[in-house]
Amino acid sequence: MWLLKVAVLDAVSPDSPSIHPSSFLLHPCHTNPFNPTTIISFDLPVASFVEREVFDVNGRNVGANLRIRPGADSGAHIGAPLQFPAGVHQIILDGSNLPSGIYLARLTVGDWSAVQKIVLLK
């Protein structure tokens, strides 16, 4: 006979002001490889301007369509820094205007920068 105990945790919204990450962190993209969209998630311990860029393997900024989840427009310029409050955030990368291939997604916050390899398969 087995006894199984299950703990139920309260669900916390990523926008909850009481939850602040302790450091900057870029999470693995979900899904990767992707077609045509993937979600880029990141943590900010304090309100910050975030620069979002996508490069091809030759280092060219491809200007992919990035928008804040759930579907809101992220602003006019992809590379232009956009201010985010402290917390957990998600950006949708839409690669429908790009050919299949390997890309690098980079987020920059002040002196901190993180890069992730992502693969678009059509």
A tleap script that builds the chain and sets N, CA, C and O, in Angstrom:
source leaprc.protein.ff14SB
mol = sequence {
  NMET TRP LEU LEU LYS VAL ALA VAL LEU ASP
  ALA VAL SER PRO ASP SER PRO SER ILE HIE
  PRO SER SER PHE LEU LEU HIE PRO CYS HIE
  THR ASN PRO PHE ASN PRO THR THR ILE ILE
  SER PHE ASP LEU PRO VAL ALA SER PHE VAL
  GLU ARG GLU VAL PHE ASP VAL ASN GLY ARG
  ASN VAL GLY ALA ASN LEU ARG ILE ARG PRO
  GLY ALA ASP SER GLY ALA HIE ILE GLY ALA
  PRO LEU GLN PHE PRO ALA GLY VAL HIE GLN
  ILE ILE LEU ASP GLY SER ASN LEU PRO SER
  GLY ILE TYR LEU ALA ARG LEU THR VAL GLY
  ASP TRP SER ALA VAL GLN LYS ILE VAL LEU
  LEU CLYS
}
set mol.1.N position { 0.845 -1.166 0.000 }
set mol.1.CA position { 0.000 0.000 0.000 }
set mol.1.C position { 0.897 1.239 0.000 }
set mol.1.O position { 1.909 1.290 0.699 }
set mol.2.N position { 0.511 2.221 -0.788 }
set mol.2.CA position { 1.256 3.468 -0.895 }
set mol.2.C position { 0.379 4.619 -0.427 }
set mol.2.O position { -0.831 4.615 -0.654 }
set mol.3.N position { 0.981 5.595 0.218 }
set mol.3.CA position { 0.288 6.819 0.609 }
set mol.3.C position { 0.894 7.950 -0.207 }
set mol.3.O position { 2.100 8.189 -0.151 }
set mol.4.N position { 0.072 8.629 -0.946 }
set mol.4.CA position { 0.534 9.717 -1.809 }
set mol.4.C position { -0.019 11.017 -1.281 }
set mol.4.O position { -1.234 11.181 -1.171 }
set mol.5.N position { 0.867 11.949 -0.950 }
set mol.5.CA position { 0.438 13.262 -0.489 }
set mol.5.C position { 0.658 14.254 -1.615 }
set mol.5.O position { 1.709 14.255 -2.257 }
set mol.6.N position { -0.327 15.090 -1.850 }
set mol.6.CA position { -0.262 16.086 -2.910 }
set mol.6.C position { -0.431 17.455 -2.276 }
set mol.6.O position { -1.393 17.699 -1.547 }
set mol.7.N position { 0.502 18.337 -2.556 }
set mol.7.CA position { 0.403 19.708 -2.056 }
set mol.7.C position { -0.161 20.585 -3.156 }
set mol.7.O position { 0.275 20.492 -4.304 }
set mol.8.N position { -1.107 21.423 -2.831 }
set mol.8.CA position { -1.683 22.354 -3.786 }
set mol.8.C position { -1.071 23.715 -3.516 }
set mol.8.O position { -1.186 24.256 -2.416 }
set mol.9.N position { -0.422 24.262 -4.530 }
set mol.9.CA position { 0.202 25.572 -4.397 }
set mol.9.C position { -0.716 26.625 -4.982 }
set mol.9.O position { -1.399 26.382 -5.977 }
set mol.10.N position { -0.731 27.794 -4.367 }
set mol.10.CA position { -1.520 28.901 -4.902 }
set mol.10.C position { -0.913 29.335 -6.224 }
set mol.10.O position { 0.304 29.485 -6.336 }
set mol.11.N position { -1.751 29.534 -7.215 }
set mol.11.CA position { -1.272 30.037 -8.506 }
set mol.11.C position { -0.968 31.512 -8.350 }
set mol.11.O position { -1.749 32.256 -7.757 }
set mol.12.N position { 0.178 31.938 -8.886 }
set mol.12.CA position { 0.587 33.332 -8.803 }
set mol.12.C position { 0.724 33.868 -10.211 }
set mol.12.O position { 1.416 33.281 -11.042 }
set mol.13.N position { 0.077 34.962 -10.476 }
set mol.13.CA position { 0.167 35.588 -11.789 }
set mol.13.C position { 1.549 36.198 -11.968 }
set mol.13.O position { 2.101 36.754 -11.019 }
set mol.14.N position { 2.139 36.103 -13.206 }
set mol.14.CA position { 3.441 36.719 -13.446 }
set mol.14.C position { 3.399 38.229 -13.253 }
set mol.14.O position { 4.439 38.856 -13.047 }
set mol.15.N position { 2.188 38.830 -13.318 }
set mol.15.CA position { 2.067 40.278 -13.171 }
set mol.15.C position { 1.866 40.694 -11.719 }
set mol.15.O position { 1.720 41.880 -11.426 }
set mol.16.N position { 1.860 39.729 -10.817 }
set mol.16.CA position { 1.640 40.019 -9.410 }
set mol.16.C position { 2.764 40.899 -8.861 }
set mol.16.O position { 3.936 40.547 -8.992 }
set mol.17.N position { 2.425 42.038 -8.248 }
set mol.17.CA position { 3.468 42.938 -7.740 }
set mol.17.C position { 4.230 42.369 -6.553 }
set mol.17.O position { 5.303 42.876 -6.225 }
set mol.18.N position { 3.711 41.327 -5.894 }
set mol.18.CA position { 4.384 40.783 -4.720 }
set mol.18.C position { 5.482 39.785 -5.082 }
set mol.18.O position { 6.255 39.381 -4.213 }
set mol.19.N position { 5.564 39.381 -6.351 }
set mol.19.CA position { 6.568 38.412 -6.777 }
set mol.19.C position { 7.603 39.119 -7.641 }
set mol.19.O position { 7.295 39.574 -8.743 }
set mol.20.N position { 8.832 39.209 -7.139 }
set mol.20.CA position { 9.914 39.827 -7.905 }
set mol.20.C position { 11.086 38.863 -7.943 }
set mol.20.O position { 11.572 38.433 -6.897 }
set mol.21.N position { 11.541 38.521 -9.142 }
set mol.21.CA position { 12.715 37.648 -9.251 }
set mol.21.C position { 13.918 38.297 -8.580 }
set mol.21.O position { 13.988 39.520 -8.452 }
set mol.22.N position { 14.858 37.469 -8.155 }
set mol.22.CA position { 16.037 37.986 -7.462 }
set mol.22.C position { 17.150 38.383 -8.424 }
set mol.22.O position { 18.092 39.066 -8.022 }
set mol.23.N position { 17.060 37.965 -9.693 }
set mol.23.CA position { 18.111 38.320 -10.657 }
set mol.23.C position { 17.551 38.309 -12.070 }
set mol.23.O position { 16.450 37.816 -12.313 }
set mol.24.N position { 18.329 38.862 -12.999 }
set mol.24.CA position { 17.966 38.828 -14.408 }
set mol.24.C position { 18.150 37.407 -14.914 }
set mol.24.O position { 19.144 36.755 -14.594 }
set mol.25.N position { 17.199 36.925 -15.700 }
set mol.25.CA position { 17.289 35.564 -16.214 }
set mol.25.C position { 16.524 35.462 -17.518 }
set mol.25.O position { 15.387 35.922 -17.617 }
set mol.26.N position { 17.150 34.859 -18.520 }
set mol.26.CA position { 16.495 34.542 -19.784 }
set mol.26.C position { 16.202 33.050 -19.771 }
set mol.26.O position { 17.122 32.235 -19.702 }
set mol.27.N position { 14.931 32.694 -19.837 }
set mol.27.CA position { 14.517 31.289 -19.819 }
set mol.27.C position { 14.632 30.700 -21.227 }
set mol.27.O position { 14.616 31.444 -22.207 }
set mol.28.N position { 14.747 29.373 -21.339 }
set mol.28.CA position { 14.752 28.753 -22.672 }
set mol.28.C position { 13.452 29.061 -23.419 }
set mol.28.O position { 12.370 29.067 -22.832 }
set mol.29.N position { 13.579 29.315 -24.712 }
set mol.29.CA position { 12.394 29.588 -25.534 }
set mol.29.C position { 11.484 28.374 -25.557 }
set mol.29.O position { 11.931 27.230 -25.470 }
set mol.30.N position { 10.187 28.660 -25.676 }
set mol.30.CA position { 9.211 27.567 -25.751 }
set mol.30.C position { 8.355 27.802 -26.982 }
set mol.30.O position { 7.627 28.794 -26.952 }
set mol.31.N position { 8.340 27.115 -27.943 }
set mol.31.CA position { 9.027 25.896 -28.306 }
set mol.31.C position { 10.281 26.224 -29.117 }
set mol.31.O position { 10.412 27.316 -29.670 }
set mol.32.N position { 11.172 25.287 -29.173 }
set mol.32.CA position { 12.394 25.457 -29.950 }
set mol.32.C position { 12.850 24.071 -30.377 }
set mol.32.O position { 13.223 23.274 -29.516 }
set mol.33.N position { 12.837 23.745 -31.666 }
set mol.33.CA position { 12.526 24.546 -32.854 }
set mol.33.C position { 11.059 25.006 -32.858 }
set mol.33.O position { 10.201 24.433 -32.187 }
set mol.34.N position { 10.809 26.075 -33.650 }
set mol.34.CA position { 9.474 26.651 -33.690 }
set mol.34.C position { 9.019 26.899 -35.128 }
set mol.34.O position { 9.821 26.936 -36.062 }
set mol.35.N position { 7.688 27.068 -35.272 }
set mol.35.CA position { 7.095 27.418 -36.565 }
set mol.35.C position { 5.684 27.917 -36.336 }
set mol.35.O position { 4.869 27.112 -35.885 }
set mol.36.N position { 5.318 29.124 -36.589 }
set mol.36.CA position { 6.186 30.244 -36.870 }
set mol.36.C position { 6.485 31.089 -35.644 }
set mol.36.O position { 7.222 32.071 -35.735 }
set mol.37.N position { 5.903 30.708 -34.454 }
set mol.37.CA position { 6.136 31.542 -33.269 }
set mol.37.C position { 6.763 30.754 -32.130 }
set mol.37.O position { 6.604 29.538 -32.028 }
set mol.38.N position { 7.483 31.483 -31.272 }
set mol.38.CA position { 8.031 30.930 -30.045 }
set mol.38.C position { 7.891 31.989 -28.961 }
set mol.38.O position { 7.716 33.170 -29.262 }
set mol.39.N position { 7.966 31.576 -27.716 }
set mol.39.CA position { 7.821 32.501 -26.587 }
set mol.39.C position { 9.159 32.644 -25.883 }
set mol.39.O position { 9.784 31.655 -25.497 }
set mol.40.N position { 9.586 33.880 -25.722 }
set mol.40.CA position { 10.817 34.207 -25.005 }
set mol.40.C position { 10.401 34.740 -23.633 }
set mol.40.O position { 9.730 35.768 -23.548 }
set mol.41.N position { 10.793 34.051 -22.561 }
set mol.41.CA position { 10.442 34.455 -21.202 }
set mol.41.C position { 11.688 34.951 -20.477 }
set mol.41.O position { 12.783 34.421 -20.659 }
set mol.42.N position { 11.499 35.973 -19.654 }
set mol.42.CA position { 12.632 36.505 -18.891 }
set mol.42.C position { 12.155 37.109 -17.589 }
set mol.42.O position { 11.001 37.516 -17.455 }
set mol.43.N position { 13.080 37.158 -16.617 }
set mol.43.CA position { 12.814 37.707 -15.288 }
set mol.43.C position { 13.561 39.018 -15.125 }
set mol.43.O position { 14.707 39.153 -15.553 }
set mol.44.N position { 12.896 39.985 -14.501 }
set mol.44.CA position { 13.529 41.261 -14.155 }
set mol.44.C position { 13.336 41.518 -12.662 }
set mol.44.O position { 12.200 41.526 -12.187 }
set mol.45.N position { 14.421 41.729 -11.909 }
set mol.45.CA position { 14.266 42.007 -10.482 }
set mol.45.C position { 13.806 43.435 -10.209 }
set mol.45.O position { 13.224 43.706 -9.159 }
set mol.46.N position { 14.060 44.352 -11.144 }
set mol.46.CA position { 13.653 45.757 -11.017 }
set mol.46.C position { 13.134 46.224 -12.372 }
set mol.46.O position { 13.455 45.631 -13.402 }
set mol.47.N position { 12.338 47.280 -12.371 }
set mol.47.CA position { 11.864 47.856 -13.626 }
set mol.47.C position { 13.067 48.253 -14.472 }
set mol.47.O position { 14.004 48.875 -13.972 }
set mol.48.N position { 13.041 47.896 -15.746 }
set mol.48.CA position { 14.205 48.109 -16.611 }
set mol.48.C position { 13.777 48.312 -18.057 }
set mol.48.O position { 12.702 47.886 -18.479 }
set mol.49.N position { 14.657 48.979 -18.801 }
set mol.49.CA position { 14.488 49.046 -20.246 }
set mol.49.C position { 15.126 47.799 -20.834 }
set mol.49.O position { 16.256 47.457 -20.487 }
set mol.50.N position { 14.410 47.114 -21.724 }
set mol.50.CA position { 14.875 45.867 -22.316 }
set mol.50.C position { 14.991 46.061 -23.822 }
set mol.50.O position { 14.032 46.457 -24.484 }
set mol.51.N position { 16.171 45.778 -24.351 }
set mol.51.CA position { 16.387 45.819 -25.796 }
set mol.51.C position { 16.235 44.406 -26.329 }
set mol.51.O position { 16.881 43.483 -25.834 }
set mol.52.N position { 15.375 44.226 -27.349 }
set mol.52.CA position { 15.078 42.913 -27.912 }
set mol.52.C position { 15.579 42.870 -29.342 }
set mol.52.O position { 15.208 43.719 -30.153 }
set mol.53.N position { 16.421 41.889 -29.668 }
set mol.53.CA position { 16.982 41.778 -31.012 }
set mol.53.C position { 17.028 40.321 -31.446 }
set mol.53.O position { 17.160 39.417 -30.620 }
set mol.54.N position { 16.917 40.104 -32.769 }
set mol.54.CA position { 17.048 38.770 -33.340 }
set mol.54.C position { 18.025 38.872 -34.504 }
set mol.54.O position { 17.879 39.728 -35.376 }
set mol.55.N position { 19.029 37.984 -34.508 }
set mol.55.CA position { 20.082 37.993 -35.524 }
set mol.55.C position { 20.096 36.668 -36.275 }
set mol.55.O position { 19.743 35.626 -35.721 }
set mol.56.N position { 20.510 36.715 -37.551 }
set mol.56.CA position { 20.756 35.466 -38.267 }
set mol.56.C position { 22.169 34.996 -37.933 }
set mol.56.O position { 22.880 35.674 -37.191 }
set mol.57.N position { 22.588 33.848 -38.465 }
set mol.57.CA position { 23.900 33.299 -38.109 }
set mol.57.C position { 25.054 34.125 -38.666 }
set mol.57.O position { 26.201 33.925 -38.265 }
set mol.58.N position { 24.771 35.053 -39.587 }
set mol.58.CA position { 25.801 35.947 -40.117 }
set mol.58.C position { 25.909 37.238 -39.308 }
set mol.58.O position { 26.705 38.115 -39.642 }
set mol.59.N position { 25.108 37.357 -38.243 }
set mol.59.CA position { 25.181 38.527 -37.374 }
set mol.59.C position { 24.311 39.688 -37.815 }
set mol.59.O position { 24.392 40.765 -37.226 }
set mol.60.N position { 23.481 39.505 -38.831 }
set mol.60.CA position { 22.592 40.574 -39.295 }
set mol.60.C position { 21.334 40.608 -38.437 }
set mol.60.O position { 20.718 39.575 -38.174 }
set mol.61.N position { 20.959 41.821 -38.003 }
set mol.61.CA position { 19.712 41.978 -37.265 }
set mol.61.C position { 18.577 41.798 -38.266 }
set mol.61.O position { 18.448 42.585 -39.204 }
set mol.62.N position { 17.751 40.764 -38.073 }
set mol.62.CA position { 16.712 40.438 -39.051 }
set mol.62.C position { 15.398 41.157 -38.784 }
set mol.62.O position { 14.467 41.052 -39.582 }
set mol.63.N position { 15.307 41.880 -37.683 }
set mol.63.CA position { 14.108 42.664 -37.413 }
set mol.63.C position { 12.846 41.829 -37.343 }
set mol.63.O position { 11.805 42.245 -37.851 }
set mol.64.N position { 12.914 40.664 -36.728 }
set mol.64.CA position { 11.743 39.797 -36.608 }
set mol.64.C position { 10.659 40.491 -35.788 }
set mol.64.O position { 10.940 41.399 -35.006 }
set mol.65.N position { 9.440 40.057 -35.976 }
set mol.65.CA position { 8.308 40.635 -35.284 }
set mol.65.C position { 8.254 40.114 -33.845 }
set mol.65.O position { 8.034 38.924 -33.619 }
set mol.66.N position { 8.456 41.007 -32.880 }
set mol.66.CA position { 8.382 40.652 -31.462 }
set mol.66.C position { 7.231 41.422 -30.835 }
set mol.66.O position { 7.095 42.623 -31.063 }
set mol.67.N position { 6.406 40.750 -30.053 }
set mol.67.CA position { 5.337 41.445 -29.360 }
set mol.67.C position { 5.186 40.880 -27.950 }
set mol.67.O position { 5.511 39.722 -27.684 }
set mol.68.N position { 4.692 41.713 -27.075 }
set mol.68.CA position { 4.513 41.316 -25.683 }
set mol.68.C position { 3.298 40.411 -25.595 }
set mol.68.O position { 2.264 40.697 -26.198 }
set mol.69.N position { 3.411 39.332 -24.855 }
set mol.69.CA position { 2.284 38.436 -24.679 }
set mol.69.C position { 1.271 39.093 -23.759 }
set mol.69.O position { 1.729 39.706 -22.794 }
set mol.70.N position { 0.012 39.050 -23.922 }
set mol.70.CA position { -0.749 38.221 -24.843 }
set mol.70.C position { -1.178 38.988 -26.090 }
set mol.70.O position { -2.351 39.339 -26.216 }
set mol.71.N position { -0.286 39.248 -26.982 }
set mol.71.CA position { -0.636 39.808 -28.275 }
set mol.71.C position { -0.587 41.316 -28.367 }
set mol.71.O position { -0.903 41.864 -29.423 }
set mol.72.N position { -0.206 42.017 -27.305 }
set mol.72.CA position { -0.121 43.469 -27.387 }
set mol.72.C position { 1.070 43.865 -28.242 }
set mol.72.O position { 2.061 43.138 -28.304 }
set mol.73.N position { 0.981 45.004 -28.898 }
set mol.73.CA position { 2.077 45.465 -29.733 }
set mol.73.C position { 3.211 45.954 -28.845 }
set mol.73.O position { 2.966 46.647 -27.858 }
set mol.74.N position { 4.458 45.601 -29.184 }
set mol.74.CA position { 5.604 45.945 -28.338 }
set mol.74.C position { 6.200 47.297 -28.655 }
set mol.74.O position { 7.140 47.712 -27.978 }
set mol.75.N position { 5.702 47.999 -29.645 }
set mol.75.CA position { 6.257 49.295 -29.988 }
set mol.75.C position { 6.746 49.310 -31.418 }
set mol.75.O position { 6.788 48.274 -32.082 }
set mol.76.N position { 7.113 50.478 -31.885 }
set mol.76.CA position { 7.421 50.663 -33.297 }
set mol.76.C position { 8.724 50.006 -33.724 }
set mol.76.O position { 8.795 49.441 -34.816 }
set mol.77.N position { 9.746 50.065 -32.898 }
set mol.77.CA position { 11.060 49.580 -33.316 }
set mol.77.C position { 11.454 48.362 -32.503 }
set mol.77.O position { 11.452 48.394 -31.272 }
set mol.78.N position { 11.794 47.279 -33.209 }
set mol.78.CA position { 12.139 46.028 -32.536 }
set mol.78.C position { 13.334 46.213 -31.617 }
set mol.78.O position { 13.300 45.764 -30.471 }
set mol.79.N position { 14.392 46.864 -32.095 }
set mol.79.CA position { 15.603 47.009 -31.298 }
set mol.79.C position { 15.534 48.099 -30.247 }
set mol.79.O position { 16.371 48.139 -29.345 }
set mol.80.N position { 14.545 48.993 -30.346 }
set mol.80.CA position { 14.445 50.093 -29.399 }
set mol.80.C position { 14.094 49.547 -28.018 }
set mol.80.O position { 13.209 48.700 -27.894 }
set mol.81.N position { 14.782 50.025 -26.978 }
set mol.81.CA position { 14.478 49.539 -25.626 }
set mol.81.C position { 13.037 49.852 -25.239 }
set mol.81.O position { 12.511 50.917 -25.564 }
set mol.82.N position { 12.415 48.921 -24.550 }
set mol.82.CA position { 11.050 49.070 -24.070 }
set mol.82.C position { 11.076 48.827 -22.571 }
set mol.82.O position { 11.702 47.874 -22.109 }
set mol.83.N position { 10.400 49.680 -21.804 }
set mol.83.CA position { 10.432 49.526 -20.348 }
set mol.83.C position { 9.442 48.465 -19.887 }
set mol.83.O position { 8.286 48.436 -20.308 }
set mol.84.N position { 9.943 47.577 -18.992 }
set mol.84.CA position { 9.140 46.535 -18.374 }
set mol.84.C position { 9.222 46.715 -16.866 }
set mol.84.O position { 10.275 47.091 -16.351 }
set mol.85.N position { 8.129 46.455 -16.142 }
set mol.85.CA position { 8.199 46.479 -14.678 }
set mol.85.C position { 8.926 45.240 -14.164 }
set mol.85.O position { 9.159 44.293 -14.915 }
set mol.86.N position { 9.278 45.250 -12.897 }
set mol.86.CA position { 9.884 44.056 -12.285 }
set mol.86.C position { 8.905 42.901 -12.380 }
set mol.86.O position { 7.693 43.086 -12.271 }
set mol.87.N position { 9.448 41.700 -12.587 }
set mol.87.CA position { 8.593 40.519 -12.653 }
set mol.87.C position { 9.000 39.581 -13.762 }
set mol.87.O position { 10.096 39.685 -14.314 }
set mol.88.N position { 8.108 38.662 -14.084 }
set mol.88.CA position { 8.321 37.662 -15.124 }
set mol.88.C position { 7.565 38.121 -16.365 }
set mol.88.O position { 6.394 38.492 -16.282 }
set mol.89.N position { 8.230 38.098 -17.509 }
set mol.89.CA position { 7.631 38.612 -18.742 }
set mol.89.C position { 7.797 37.619 -19.881 }
set mol.89.O position { 8.693 36.775 -19.865 }
set mol.90.N position { 6.922 37.736 -20.867 }
set mol.90.CA position { 6.993 36.894 -22.054 }
set mol.90.C position { 6.846 37.756 -23.295 }
set mol.90.O position { 6.032 38.678 -23.346 }
set mol.91.N position { 7.661 37.430 -24.302 }
set mol.91.CA position { 7.610 38.094 -25.597 }
set mol.91.C position { 7.387 37.012 -26.638 }
set mol.91.O position { 8.000 35.946 -26.572 }
set mol.92.N position { 6.516 37.280 -27.595 }
set mol.92.CA position { 6.276 36.332 -28.673 }
set mol.92.C position { 7.132 36.736 -29.868 }
set mol.92.O position { 7.088 37.880 -30.320 }
set mol.93.N position { 7.904 35.791 -30.367 }
set mol.93.CA position { 8.703 35.992 -31.576 }
set mol.93.C position { 7.950 35.347 -32.725 }
set mol.93.O position { 7.693 34.144 -32.712 }
set mol.94.N position { 7.598 36.153 -33.719 }
set mol.94.CA position { 6.886 35.666 -34.895 }
set mol.94.C position { 7.864 35.625 -36.057 }
set mol.94.O position { 8.291 36.667 -36.556 }
set mol.95.N position { 8.217 34.417 -36.488 }
set mol.95.CA position { 9.176 34.245 -37.571 }
set mol.95.C position { 8.533 33.985 -38.921 }
set mol.95.O position { 9.183 33.463 -39.826 }
set mol.96.N position { 7.258 34.344 -39.068 }
set mol.96.CA position { 6.569 34.051 -40.321 }
set mol.96.C position { 7.166 34.794 -41.513 }
set mol.96.O position { 6.982 34.371 -42.654 }
set mol.97.N position { 7.876 35.893 -41.267 }
set mol.97.CA position { 8.502 36.633 -42.366 }
set mol.97.C position { 9.968 36.233 -42.577 }
set mol.97.O position { 10.675 36.876 -43.354 }
set mol.98.N position { 10.422 35.192 -41.902 }
set mol.98.CA position { 11.816 34.741 -41.996 }
set mol.98.C position { 11.899 33.369 -42.660 }
set mol.98.O position { 10.964 32.573 -42.568 }
set mol.99.N position { 13.024 33.092 -43.331 }
set mol.99.CA position { 13.214 31.733 -43.857 }
set mol.99.C position { 13.626 30.778 -42.741 }
set mol.99.O position { 14.077 31.209 -41.680 }
set mol.100.N position { 13.468 29.489 -42.988 }
set mol.100.CA position { 13.933 28.484 -42.019 }
set mol.100.C position { 15.408 28.699 -41.752 }
set mol.100.O position { 16.159 29.084 -42.647 }
set mol.101.N position { 15.820 28.451 -40.525 }
set mol.101.CA position { 17.232 28.597 -40.204 }
set mol.101.C position { 17.471 28.763 -38.726 }
set mol.101.O position { 16.559 28.661 -37.906 }
set mol.102.N position { 18.734 29.023 -38.406 }
set mol.102.CA position { 19.169 29.224 -37.021 }
set mol.102.C position { 19.264 30.728 -36.772 }
set mol.102.O position { 19.815 31.469 -37.587 }
set mol.103.N position { 18.725 31.165 -35.646 }
set mol.103.CA position { 18.725 32.576 -35.271 }
set mol.103.C position { 19.209 32.718 -33.833 }
set mol.103.O position { 19.210 31.756 -33.065 }
set mol.104.N position { 19.616 33.922 -33.487 }
set mol.104.CA position { 20.045 34.234 -32.125 }
set mol.104.C position { 19.135 35.333 -31.588 }
set mol.104.O position { 19.037 36.411 -32.174 }
set mol.105.N position { 18.476 35.053 -30.475 }
set mol.105.CA position { 17.630 36.043 -29.811 }
set mol.105.C position { 18.438 36.633 -28.659 }
set mol.105.O position { 18.943 35.904 -27.806 }
set mol.106.N position { 18.555 37.959 -28.641 }
set mol.106.CA position { 19.339 38.611 -27.584 }
set mol.106.C position { 18.479 39.623 -26.845 }
set mol.106.O position { 17.789 40.440 -27.454 }
set mol.107.N position { 18.533 39.553 -25.509 }
set mol.107.CA position { 17.908 40.547 -24.644 }
set mol.107.C position { 19.009 41.270 -23.903 }
set mol.107.O position { 19.923 40.644 -23.366 }
set mol.108.N position { 18.922 42.584 -23.875 }
set mol.108.CA position { 19.916 43.405 -23.180 }
set mol.108.C position { 19.201 44.305 -22.189 }
set mol.108.O position { 18.239 44.993 -22.532 }
set mol.109.N position { 19.689 44.289 -20.943 }
set mol.109.CA position { 19.161 45.117 -19.865 }
set mol.109.C position { 20.352 45.785 -19.214 }
set mol.109.O position { 21.074 45.153 -18.443 }
set mol.110.N position { 20.567 47.059 -19.516 }
set mol.110.CA position { 21.734 47.757 -18.971 }
set mol.110.C position { 23.016 47.073 -19.399 }
set mol.110.O position { 23.264 46.917 -20.595 }
set mol.111.N position { 23.845 46.657 -18.430 }
set mol.111.CA position { 25.104 45.972 -18.720 }
set mol.111.C position { 24.929 44.465 -18.859 }
set mol.111.O position { 25.888 43.757 -19.165 }
set mol.112.N position { 23.721 43.969 -18.639 }
set mol.112.CA position { 23.448 42.538 -18.692 }
set mol.112.C position { 22.881 42.177 -20.060 }
set mol.112.O position { 22.022 42.877 -20.597 }
set mol.113.N position { 23.373 41.075 -20.611 }
set mol.113.CA position { 22.895 40.618 -21.908 }
set mol.113.C position { 22.865 39.094 -21.916 }
set mol.113.O position { 23.729 38.447 -21.325 }
set mol.114.N position { 21.865 38.525 -22.590 }
set mol.114.CA position { 21.767 37.070 -22.720 }
set mol.114.C position { 21.348 36.752 -24.145 }
set mol.114.O position { 20.530 37.455 -24.738 }
set mol.115.N position { 21.926 35.674 -24.690 }
set mol.115.CA position { 21.659 35.257 -26.066 }
set mol.115.C position { 21.217 33.806 -26.056 }
set mol.115.O position { 21.728 32.987 -25.291 }
set mol.116.N position { 20.250 33.502 -26.927 }
set mol.116.CA position { 19.754 32.143 -27.067 }
set mol.116.C position { 19.702 31.751 -28.530 }
set mol.116.O position { 19.311 32.551 -29.380 }
set mol.117.N position { 20.097 30.522 -28.823 }
set mol.117.CA position { 19.978 30.004 -30.184 }
set mol.117.C position { 18.574 29.443 -30.352 }
set mol.117.O position { 18.102 28.664 -29.524 }
set mol.118.N position { 17.904 29.854 -31.446 }
set mol.118.CA position { 16.578 29.349 -31.742 }
set mol.118.C position { 16.565 28.861 -33.190 }
set mol.118.O position { 17.301 29.376 -34.032 }
set mol.119.N position { 15.735 27.878 -33.470 }
set mol.119.CA position { 15.690 27.266 -34.797 }
set mol.119.C position { 14.274 27.385 -35.343 }
set mol.119.O position { 13.312 26.933 -34.721 }
set mol.120.N position { 14.162 28.004 -36.525 }
set mol.120.CA position { 12.889 28.128 -37.215 }
set mol.120.C position { 12.818 27.052 -38.290 }
set mol.120.O position { 13.651 27.023 -39.195 }
set mol.121.N position { 11.822 26.163 -38.197 }
set mol.121.CA position { 11.599 25.107 -39.175 }
set mol.121.C position { 10.251 25.298 -39.830 }
set mol.121.O position { 9.216 25.267 -39.165 }
set mol.122.N position { 10.266 25.498 -41.143 }
set mol.122.CA position { 8.993 25.670 -41.865 }
set mol.122.C position { 8.716 24.470 -42.705 }
set mol.122.O position { 7.695 24.418 -43.390 }
savepdb mol mol.pdb
quit
